[in-house]
Amino acid sequence: MRTTSSDEESLGAHASCVAVWALKKHDIYRNLELTNFSRDILQRAVEKALILEMADVDWSDWGRPARIEASLARFGKHPPFHVNYQQPVLA
């Protein structure tokens, strides 16, 4: 398959866009505020929420490493990372 200069220009433009995104995404994510999904999203849309009962579905809140570990343990799995954390003291 032969490439034309048009193909090469298109590929070069695409590569440039990818390179710019790679550099910019760090700035974008660094400036994002932390969001609590339940409080900041779900609680603000209660009147628009729809709840459906589902069978054979498991829900896990992975807000802390201990929750990830517990969730994996229910399925007989171990985390693929070293779990070294301290349980936060709850007031």
HUBEL-V678272 format. One record per backbone hydrogen bond with DSSP energy under -0.5 kcal/mol. NH is the residue of the N-H (numbers start at 1). CO is the residue of the C=O. If there is no record, write none. Layout:
NH:CO  NH:CO
This chain:
8:4  9:5  10:6  11:7  12:8  13:9  14:10  15:11  16:12  17:13  18:14  19:15  20:16  21:17  22:18  23:19  24:20  25:21  26:22  27:23  28:24  29:25  30:26  31:27  32:29  37:35  40:36  41:36  41:37  42:37  43:38  45:42  46:43  48:45  49:45  49:46  52:50  62:60  67:64  68:64  69:65  70:66  71:67  72:68  73:69  74:70  75:71  75:72  76:73  77:72  83:81  84:82  90:88
